[in-house]
Amino acid sequence: MPSVPTALPSRDYAGQSAEQRRADRRERLMQAGLELFGTEGYPATSIEKLCARASVSTRNFYQEFPGREDLLLALHSRITGQAFEAASSALAELDDRSLAERIRGTVRAYISTTSSDPRWARIAYVEVVGVSPAVEQHRMGWRSKASELVTAVAARAVERGEARPRDFSLTAVAFIGAVNELVHEWSLGGRKVPIEDVCAELTRVGVALLTVD
């Protein structure tokens, strides 16, 4: 007796498979979140607004994200992940340069990415702060990655005789805080100061933190 199929094959609509349609819906929601979180702010953005902006149903929303926080986290991970890739590539390319050049190039790559779109900067430095314990835990995960990057810069400085060996874990946290606060203020202030000035200031801070005895 022939076996009975347990599932129907997925059907194509308008040339798209079910998987492609779902990926398209998810991306539309990501773009809606970017626009609304990045302009009106996370607290002012409801799931209904997101769905209307993305032209999807609330049922479709919950198929992609358990809630608004999850969409915010997905956006933050996309932005911060690209920024880390840019910073890591810059650091590798500048490996034989001076400590100041390595810090300036790495910082510039990171800031240029997170601030390439004002909405990205708002999500990266403003909207993701203080939302909930789960979002804070997410932020701390990314901060740990940033700490690893800073300690890698410090280790290279020690290797090259530019800094004395010591525990740089607290230094890394201090520098990350300086980056976040300065870029936050710069973004809220309408970016009236050139980005090169911001990077130069953070370079001075970074060199001082790593080389002080």
Secondary structure, DSSP 8 states (H G I E B T S, - for coil): -----SS-----BTTB-HHHHHHHHHHHHHHHHHHHHHHT-STT--HHHHHHHHT--HHHHHHH-SSHHHHHHHHHHHHHHHHHHHHHHHHHHTTTS-HHHHHHHHHHHHHHHHTSSHHHHHIIIIITTTS-HHHHHHHHHHHHHHHHHHHHHHHHHHHTTSS-----HHHHHHHHHHHHHHHHHHHHTTS-S-HHHHHHHHHHHHHHHHH--
